[in-house]
Amino acid sequence: MPPSQKRARRYDPVRTRSAVLAQFAHVREAVRTLTPGQLALPTRLGDWTVRELAAHLTMALSTVTRNLELPEPVSAKPDLTLLEWPFSTAGRAARIADDTRALAADRPDLDALYGEVAGRFHELVSGAGAERLLPTRVGVMRLADFLVTRTVELVVHTDDLNEAAGLDIPYDRQALAACTRLLADALAEKAPGGSVEVRVPPFAVVQCVQGPKHTRGTPPNVVETDPLTWIRLATGRTGWAQALDAAKVDASGERADLAALLPLMG
C-alpha cells in the first residue's frame, strides 16, 4: 500500500477518551436489560451468541488497560500508525474469538464485568499521557491513536448488538464521528487519488482512487452515504451491491464503484 501523502487527521485525546467511556456506558445500560433468552440469541459474528458479543465489548477497554500495565516499549516512536491499524486486524480473528468465548464463560455476571472494566479504565487512562507508547498485539502505538481505534470497536459492535438483540443503543456523537472518519481516511489510504469523492455527512469527506483529479465544481464521481451504512460497508457487515439496492448509497460517475475496495477491515 503506498504511503499517504496527506497529513494524518488529528484527534483530541481528551474528547476521544470521553467518547469511549460514553459509548461504553450506553452499552452497559443496555446489557443490564438483556434477558437470558436474548443473551442466548445468535449474532452475525459467526457462532457468537449475544452473551459472547456483550463480553467481547468489554475488551475494547480492557485491552487499553492491559497494555498500560505492561512496561512501556523502549522504542522512541510507534511502529503502527492509526491509518495502518484497520488493515492489521484480520489476522487476529481466531485468537480474539477464543479469548471472547473464554471471557464469556468465566464472567457470567456481565454487569460486574462492565463495572470493573470501566473503573480500571478510569484509573489508568486518565493519568497516562497521549504520547505514551503501548505494546499492542499488532504493534507499538501511541495511546492517543489506540483510543481512536476503541471508538471503532465500540461503535461497530454496538451496531452488531443492536441487530442481534433488537436493541436501540444510542451512539455517542463523538465516538461515531471518530469511527466514521478513521474508516473514511483508511479508504483514502488504501486507494490514494483524487478522482472519487466519498461523502459521509456530517462527519467525513475524502478523495480517493487514481484518475483525473477534481479541483472545482461538482465532482464527476461521488459516493455518499450515512455513517452507519459506511461503517457497515467498511467492516463487511453490508455488501456494496446490497447497500446500492437498498438505496443506502448514492453513487454517481463511472469510477464511483467501491466494491473492489471494500471491506477495509476483515
LUMBA-105195 format. One record per residue (C-alpha): residue number from 1; x, z, y negated. Coordinates in nm, 4 decimals. Layout:
<pts>
<pt pos="NUM" x="X" z="Z" y="Y"/>
...
</pts>
This chain:
<pts>
<pt pos="1" x="0.0000" z="0.0000" y="0.0000"/>
<pt pos="2" x="0.1555" z="-0.0988" y="-0.3345"/>
<pt pos="3" x="0.2207" z="0.1919" y="-0.5705"/>
<pt pos="4" x="-0.0215" z="0.2250" y="-0.8576"/>
<pt pos="5" x="0.0996" z="0.1151" y="-1.1980"/>
<pt pos="6" x="-0.1633" z="0.3244" y="-1.3750"/>
<pt pos="7" x="-0.1209" z="0.6800" y="-1.4923"/>
<pt pos="8" x="-0.2866" z="0.9195" y="-1.2497"/>
<pt pos="9" x="-0.6053" z="1.0861" y="-1.3689"/>
<pt pos="10" x="-0.5609" z="1.4491" y="-1.4697"/>
<pt pos="11" x="-0.7953" z="1.7281" y="-1.3649"/>
<pt pos="12" x="-0.8280" z="2.0668" y="-1.5343"/>
<pt pos="13" x="-0.7279" z="2.3170" y="-1.2622"/>
<pt pos="14" x="-0.9466" z="2.5960" y="-1.4009"/>
<pt pos="15" x="-1.2544" z="2.3744" y="-1.4067"/>
<pt pos="16" x="-1.1731" z="2.2413" y="-1.0622"/>
<pt pos="17" x="-1.1389" z="2.5914" y="-0.9196"/>
<pt pos="18" x="-1.4712" z="2.6894" y="-1.0758"/>
<pt pos="19" x="-1.6348" z="2.3764" y="-0.9330"/>
<pt pos="20" x="-1.5060" z="2.4536" y="-0.5841"/>
<pt pos="21" x="-1.6435" z="2.8062" y="-0.5994"/>
<pt pos="22" x="-1.9759" z="2.6907" y="-0.7434"/>
<pt pos="23" x="-2.0301" z="2.4324" y="-0.4691"/>
<pt pos="24" x="-1.9277" z="2.6814" y="-0.2016"/>
<pt pos="25" x="-2.1820" z="2.9298" y="-0.3417"/>
<pt pos="26" x="-2.4572" z="2.6644" y="-0.3252"/>
<pt pos="27" x="-2.3744" z="2.6009" y="0.0399"/>
<pt pos="28" x="-2.3570" z="2.9709" y="0.1274"/>
<pt pos="29" x="-2.7002" z="3.0331" y="-0.0218"/>
<pt pos="30" x="-2.8481" z="2.7519" y="0.1890"/>
<pt pos="31" x="-2.6685" z="2.8553" y="0.5092"/>
<pt pos="32" x="-2.8265" z="3.2013" y="0.4786"/>
<pt pos="33" x="-3.1688" z="3.0408" y="0.5200"/>
<pt pos="34" x="-3.0920" z="2.8431" y="0.8357"/>
<pt pos="35" x="-3.2907" z="2.9367" y="1.1442"/>
<pt pos="36" x="-3.1470" z="2.9371" y="1.4976"/>
<pt pos="37" x="-3.3333" z="2.6116" y="1.5576"/>
<pt pos="38" x="-3.1774" z="2.4476" y="1.2526"/>
<pt pos="39" x="-2.8301" z="2.5735" y="1.3449"/>
<pt pos="40" x="-2.8635" z="2.4022" y="1.6816"/>
<pt pos="41" x="-2.9575" z="2.0640" y="1.5334"/>
<pt pos="42" x="-2.7203" z="1.7670" y="1.5746"/>
<pt pos="43" x="-2.5341" z="1.6158" y="1.2811"/>
<pt pos="44" x="-2.3992" z="1.2692" y="1.2072"/>
<pt pos="45" x="-2.0490" z="1.4017" y="1.2768"/>
<pt pos="46" x="-2.0132" z="1.3196" y="1.6447"/>
<pt pos="47" x="-2.1143" z="1.6117" y="1.8634"/>
<pt pos="48" x="-2.1020" z="1.8767" y="1.5903"/>
<pt pos="49" x="-2.4074" z="2.0964" y="1.5506"/>
<pt pos="50" x="-2.5275" z="2.2290" y="1.2163"/>
<pt pos="51" x="-2.3670" z="2.5634" y="1.3049"/>
<pt pos="52" x="-2.0303" z="2.3958" y="1.3548"/>
<pt pos="53" x="-2.0683" z="2.1987" y="1.0339"/>
<pt pos="54" x="-2.1556" z="2.5160" y="0.8423"/>
<pt pos="55" x="-1.8487" z="2.6891" y="0.9870"/>
<pt pos="56" x="-1.6320" z="2.3882" y="0.9018"/>
<pt pos="57" x="-1.7364" z="2.4048" y="0.5367"/>
<pt pos="58" x="-1.5599" z="2.7409" y="0.5033"/>
<pt pos="59" x="-1.2347" z="2.5693" y="0.5973"/>
<pt pos="60" x="-1.2422" z="2.3836" y="0.2655"/>
<pt pos="61" x="-1.1468" z="2.7139" y="0.1018"/>
<pt pos="62" x="-0.9646" z="2.8940" y="0.3820"/>
<pt pos="63" x="-0.7176" z="2.6057" y="0.4059"/>
<pt pos="64" x="-0.6131" z="2.6772" y="0.0465"/>
<pt pos="65" x="-0.5607" z="3.0483" y="0.1022"/>
<pt pos="66" x="-0.3826" z="2.9958" y="0.4339"/>
<pt pos="67" x="-0.1368" z="2.7606" y="0.2652"/>
<pt pos="68" x="-0.0875" z="3.0018" y="-0.0254"/>
<pt pos="69" x="0.0056" z="3.2748" y="0.2213"/>
<pt pos="70" x="0.2881" z="3.0602" y="0.3579"/>
<pt pos="71" x="0.6283" z="3.0529" y="0.1855"/>
<pt pos="72" x="0.6418" z="2.8009" y="-0.0963"/>
<pt pos="73" x="0.8324" z="2.4873" y="0.0102"/>
<pt pos="74" x="1.1853" z="2.4638" y="-0.1219"/>
<pt pos="75" x="1.1376" z="2.1018" y="-0.2282"/>
<pt pos="76" x="1.1400" z="2.0505" y="-0.6022"/>
<pt pos="77" x="0.8370" z="1.8217" y="-0.6034"/>
<pt pos="78" x="0.5392" z="1.7303" y="-0.3853"/>
<pt pos="79" x="0.5730" z="1.4566" y="-0.1263"/>
<pt pos="80" x="0.1996" z="1.3770" y="-0.1157"/>
<pt pos="81" x="0.0168" z="1.2772" y="-0.4331"/>
<pt pos="82" x="-0.3519" z="1.3220" y="-0.4972"/>
<pt pos="83" x="-0.4214" z="0.9490" y="-0.4631"/>
<pt pos="84" x="-0.2396" z="0.9379" y="-0.1294"/>
<pt pos="85" x="-0.4474" z="1.2199" y="0.0177"/>
<pt pos="86" x="-0.7654" z="1.0205" y="0.1030"/>
<pt pos="87" x="-0.5606" z="0.7877" y="0.3232"/>
<pt pos="88" x="-0.3891" z="1.0735" y="0.5075"/>
<pt pos="89" x="-0.6978" z="1.2312" y="0.6620"/>
<pt pos="90" x="-0.7864" z="1.0067" y="0.9572"/>
<pt pos="91" x="-0.5096" z="1.1238" y="1.1900"/>
<pt pos="92" x="-0.6194" z="1.4865" y="1.1758"/>
<pt pos="93" x="-0.9769" z="1.4412" y="1.3020"/>
<pt pos="94" x="-0.9214" z="1.5646" y="1.6595"/>
<pt pos="95" x="-0.7359" z="1.8793" y="1.5555"/>
<pt pos="96" x="-0.9943" z="1.9558" y="1.2867"/>
<pt pos="97" x="-1.2755" z="1.9189" y="1.5422"/>
<pt pos="98" x="-1.1027" z="2.1625" y="1.7808"/>
<pt pos="99" x="-1.0433" z="2.4152" y="1.5019"/>
<pt pos="100" x="-1.4046" z="2.3840" y="1.3883"/>
<pt pos="101" x="-1.5517" z="2.4477" y="1.7328"/>
<pt pos="102" x="-1.3263" z="2.7488" y="1.7803"/>
<pt pos="103" x="-1.4205" z="2.8942" y="1.4425"/>
<pt pos="104" x="-1.7931" z="2.8494" y="1.5022"/>
<pt pos="105" x="-1.7653" z="3.0203" y="1.8407"/>
<pt pos="106" x="-1.5512" z="3.3084" y="1.7137"/>
<pt pos="107" x="-1.7552" z="3.3793" y="1.3999"/>
<pt pos="108" x="-2.1293" z="3.3788" y="1.4779"/>
<pt pos="109" x="-2.2109" z="3.5708" y="1.1564"/>
<pt pos="110" x="-2.1788" z="3.2823" y="0.9129"/>
<pt pos="111" x="-2.2711" z="3.4782" y="0.6011"/>
<pt pos="112" x="-1.9994" z="3.7336" y="0.6705"/>
<pt pos="113" x="-1.7529" z="3.4480" y="0.7223"/>
<pt pos="114" x="-1.8541" z="3.2868" y="0.3933"/>
<pt pos="115" x="-1.8160" z="3.6176" y="0.2121"/>
<pt pos="116" x="-1.4681" z="3.6810" y="0.3490"/>
<pt pos="117" x="-1.3507" z="3.3296" y="0.2699"/>
<pt pos="118" x="-1.4841" z="3.3378" y="-0.0873"/>
<pt pos="119" x="-1.3304" z="3.6803" y="-0.1509"/>
<pt pos="120" x="-0.9889" z="3.5742" y="-0.0251"/>
<pt pos="121" x="-1.0037" z="3.2573" y="-0.2337"/>
<pt pos="122" x="-1.0824" z="3.4592" y="-0.5488"/>
<pt pos="123" x="-0.7968" z="3.6970" y="-0.4733"/>
<pt pos="124" x="-0.5229" z="3.4439" y="-0.4079"/>
<pt pos="125" x="-0.6075" z="3.1314" y="-0.6071"/>
<pt pos="126" x="-0.6818" z="3.2994" y="-0.9398"/>
<pt pos="127" x="-0.3270" z="3.4335" y="-0.9545"/>
<pt pos="128" x="-0.1486" z="3.1148" y="-0.8483"/>
<pt pos="129" x="-0.0136" z="2.8559" y="-1.0896"/>
<pt pos="130" x="-0.1357" z="2.4984" y="-1.0928"/>
<pt pos="131" x="0.2143" z="2.3709" y="-1.0078"/>
<pt pos="132" x="0.2512" z="2.5966" y="-0.7031"/>
<pt pos="133" x="0.3530" z="2.3813" y="-0.4055"/>
<pt pos="134" x="0.1511" z="2.4085" y="-0.0852"/>
<pt pos="135" x="0.2736" z="2.3122" y="0.2651"/>
<pt pos="136" x="-0.0450" z="2.1349" y="0.3779"/>
<pt pos="137" x="-0.0827" z="1.9660" y="0.7161"/>
<pt pos="138" x="-0.0361" z="1.6236" y="0.5600"/>
<pt pos="139" x="0.2485" z="1.7038" y="0.3225"/>
<pt pos="140" x="0.3542" z="1.9199" y="0.0325"/>
<pt pos="141" x="0.1021" z="1.9096" y="-0.2531"/>
<pt pos="142" x="0.0535" z="2.0757" y="-0.5907"/>
<pt pos="143" x="-0.2150" z="2.3447" y="-0.5853"/>
<pt pos="144" x="-0.3974" z="2.1698" y="-0.8713"/>
<pt pos="145" x="-0.4134" z="1.8465" y="-0.6696"/>
<pt pos="146" x="-0.5128" z="2.0173" y="-0.3468"/>
<pt pos="147" x="-0.8034" z="2.1881" y="-0.5233"/>
<pt pos="148" x="-0.9388" z="1.8456" y="-0.6220"/>
<pt pos="149" x="-0.9381" z="1.7457" y="-0.2556"/>
<pt pos="150" x="-1.1535" z="2.0515" y="-0.1864"/>
<pt pos="151" x="-1.4293" z="1.9048" y="-0.4014"/>
<pt pos="152" x="-1.4308" z="1.6028" y="-0.1703"/>
<pt pos="153" x="-1.4540" z="1.8210" y="0.1400"/>
<pt pos="154" x="-1.7343" z="2.0317" y="-0.0060"/>
<pt pos="155" x="-1.9433" z="1.7523" y="-0.1579"/>
<pt pos="156" x="-1.9154" z="1.5214" y="0.1445"/>
<pt pos="157" x="-2.0074" z="1.7950" y="0.3904"/>
<pt pos="158" x="-2.2834" z="1.9294" y="0.1677"/>
<pt pos="159" x="-2.4375" z="1.5840" y="0.1994"/>
<pt pos="160" x="-2.3877" z="1.5985" y="0.5776"/>
<pt pos="161" x="-2.5593" z="1.9380" y="0.5899"/>
<pt pos="162" x="-2.8500" z="1.8243" y="0.3749"/>
<pt pos="163" x="-2.9045" z="1.5244" y="0.6000"/>
<pt pos="164" x="-2.8796" z="1.7169" y="0.9267"/>
<pt pos="165" x="-3.0893" z="2.0225" y="0.8425"/>
<pt pos="166" x="-3.3359" z="1.8718" y="0.5949"/>
<pt pos="167" x="-3.1985" z="2.0817" y="0.3093"/>
<pt pos="168" x="-3.1713" z="2.0130" y="-0.0605"/>
<pt pos="169" x="-2.8471" z="2.1899" y="-0.1501"/>
<pt pos="170" x="-2.7599" z="2.1066" y="-0.5115"/>
<pt pos="171" x="-2.4301" z="1.9539" y="-0.6182"/>
<pt pos="172" x="-2.2233" z="2.1221" y="-0.8848"/>
<pt pos="173" x="-2.1772" z="1.8573" y="-1.1530"/>
<pt pos="174" x="-1.8032" z="1.9107" y="-1.1911"/>
<pt pos="175" x="-1.7468" z="1.9051" y="-0.8149"/>
<pt pos="176" x="-1.9494" z="1.5844" y="-0.7803"/>
<pt pos="177" x="-1.7610" z="1.4275" y="-1.0706"/>
<pt pos="178" x="-1.4171" z="1.5126" y="-0.9299"/>
<pt pos="179" x="-1.5097" z="1.3865" y="-0.5835"/>
<pt pos="180" x="-1.6512" z="1.0615" y="-0.7226"/>
<pt pos="181" x="-1.3516" z="0.9975" y="-0.9474"/>
<pt pos="182" x="-1.0914" z="1.0645" y="-0.6809"/>
<pt pos="183" x="-1.2560" z="0.8257" y="-0.4353"/>
<pt pos="184" x="-1.3015" z="0.5591" y="-0.7040"/>
<pt pos="185" x="-0.9363" z="0.5890" y="-0.8023"/>
<pt pos="186" x="-0.8421" z="0.5673" y="-0.4347"/>
<pt pos="187" x="-1.0192" z="0.2315" y="-0.4130"/>
<pt pos="188" x="-0.8190" z="0.1051" y="-0.7107"/>
<pt pos="189" x="-0.5043" z="0.2329" y="-0.5405"/>
<pt pos="190" x="-0.5890" z="0.0582" y="-0.2138"/>
<pt pos="191" x="-0.6798" z="-0.2738" y="-0.3779"/>
<pt pos="192" x="-0.4931" z="-0.2903" y="-0.7106"/>
<pt pos="193" x="-0.6025" z="-0.5573" y="-0.9538"/>
<pt pos="194" x="-0.8487" z="-0.6288" y="-1.2298"/>
<pt pos="195" x="-1.0955" z="-0.8856" y="-1.1022"/>
<pt pos="196" x="-1.3720" z="-0.6437" y="-0.9939"/>
<pt pos="197" x="-1.5163" z="-0.3607" y="-1.1980"/>
<pt pos="198" x="-1.6664" z="-0.0757" y="-0.9952"/>
<pt pos="199" x="-1.9038" z="0.1474" y="-1.1866"/>
<pt pos="200" x="-2.0297" z="0.4827" y="-1.0614"/>
<pt pos="201" x="-2.2177" z="0.6229" y="-1.3592"/>
<pt pos="202" x="-2.1900" z="0.8688" y="-1.5119"/>
<pt pos="203" x="-1.8517" z="0.9642" y="-1.3657"/>
<pt pos="204" x="-1.6228" z="0.6689" y="-1.2972"/>
<pt pos="205" x="-1.5335" z="0.3098" y="-1.3805"/>
<pt pos="206" x="-1.2343" z="0.1452" y="-1.2136"/>
<pt pos="207" x="-1.0985" z="-0.2077" y="-1.1845"/>
<pt pos="208" x="-0.9611" z="-0.3319" y="-0.8549"/>
<pt pos="209" x="-0.8939" z="-0.6373" y="-0.6338"/>
<pt pos="210" x="-0.6358" z="-0.9015" y="-0.7202"/>
<pt pos="211" x="-0.7532" z="-1.2079" y="-0.9098"/>
<pt pos="212" x="-0.8336" z="-1.3119" y="-1.2650"/>
<pt pos="213" x="-0.8256" z="-1.0038" y="-1.4858"/>
<pt pos="214" x="-1.1245" z="-0.9217" y="-1.7021"/>
<pt pos="215" x="-1.0388" z="-0.8471" y="-2.0661"/>
<pt pos="216" x="-1.3583" z="-0.8581" y="-2.2739"/>
<pt pos="217" x="-1.7313" z="-0.9130" y="-2.2497"/>
<pt pos="218" x="-1.9297" z="-0.8760" y="-1.9282"/>
<pt pos="219" x="-1.7017" z="-0.8718" y="-1.6221"/>
<pt pos="220" x="-1.7654" z="-1.1622" y="-1.3801"/>
<pt pos="221" x="-1.7534" z="-0.9316" y="-1.0769"/>
<pt pos="222" x="-1.9322" z="-0.5976" y="-1.0968"/>
<pt pos="223" x="-2.0276" z="-0.3361" y="-0.8390"/>
<pt pos="224" x="-2.2498" z="-0.0498" y="-0.9498"/>
<pt pos="225" x="-2.3924" z="0.2403" y="-0.7532"/>
<pt pos="226" x="-2.4775" z="0.6095" y="-0.7827"/>
<pt pos="227" x="-2.2295" z="0.8883" y="-0.6995"/>
<pt pos="228" x="-2.3738" z="0.9923" y="-0.3630"/>
<pt pos="229" x="-2.4027" z="0.6347" y="-0.2383"/>
<pt pos="230" x="-2.0445" z="0.5702" y="-0.3476"/>
<pt pos="231" x="-1.9235" z="0.8826" y="-0.1668"/>
<pt pos="232" x="-2.1107" z="0.7788" y="0.1494"/>
<pt pos="233" x="-1.9568" z="0.4323" y="0.1323"/>
<pt pos="234" x="-1.6072" z="0.5681" y="0.0733"/>
<pt pos="235" x="-1.6319" z="0.8085" y="0.3679"/>
<pt pos="236" x="-1.8118" z="0.5807" y="0.6127"/>
<pt pos="237" x="-2.1467" z="0.7601" y="0.6058"/>
<pt pos="238" x="-2.3108" z="0.4383" y="0.4839"/>
<pt pos="239" x="-2.2095" z="0.0784" y="0.5522"/>
<pt pos="240" x="-2.1733" z="-0.1825" y="0.2781"/>
<pt pos="241" x="-2.4448" z="-0.4105" y="0.4195"/>
<pt pos="242" x="-2.6768" z="-0.1142" y="0.4730"/>
<pt pos="243" x="-2.6364" z="0.0009" y="0.1121"/>
<pt pos="244" x="-2.6984" z="-0.3514" y="-0.0184"/>
<pt pos="245" x="-3.0107" z="-0.3918" y="0.1967"/>
<pt pos="246" x="-3.1444" z="-0.0597" y="0.0690"/>
<pt pos="247" x="-3.0779" z="-0.1642" y="-0.2930"/>
<pt pos="248" x="-2.8413" z="0.1309" y="-0.3332"/>
<pt pos="249" x="-2.5650" z="-0.1014" y="-0.4564"/>
<pt pos="250" x="-2.5827" z="-0.3754" y="-0.7177"/>
<pt pos="251" x="-2.3046" z="-0.6300" y="-0.6588"/>
<pt pos="252" x="-2.2661" z="-0.9462" y="-0.8663"/>
<pt pos="253" x="-1.9916" z="-1.2089" y="-0.8598"/>
<pt pos="254" x="-1.8118" z="-1.3944" y="-0.5825"/>
<pt pos="255" x="-1.5459" z="-1.1218" y="-0.5480"/>
<pt pos="256" x="-1.7865" z="-0.8276" y="-0.5579"/>
<pt pos="257" x="-1.7879" z="-0.7671" y="-0.1827"/>
<pt pos="258" x="-1.6100" z="-0.4431" y="-0.0922"/>
<pt pos="259" x="-1.6959" z="-0.4471" y="0.2787"/>
<pt pos="260" x="-1.3378" z="-0.5149" y="0.3880"/>
<pt pos="261" x="-1.2044" z="-0.2256" y="0.1770"/>
<pt pos="262" x="-1.4437" z="0.0427" y="0.2984"/>
<pt pos="263" x="-1.4438" z="0.3133" y="0.4142"/>
<pt pos="264" x="-1.1447" z="0.4675" y="0.2385"/>
<pt pos="265" x="-1.1384" z="0.7833" y="0.4488"/>
<pt pos="266" x="-1.1570" z="0.7844" y="0.8257"/>
</pts>
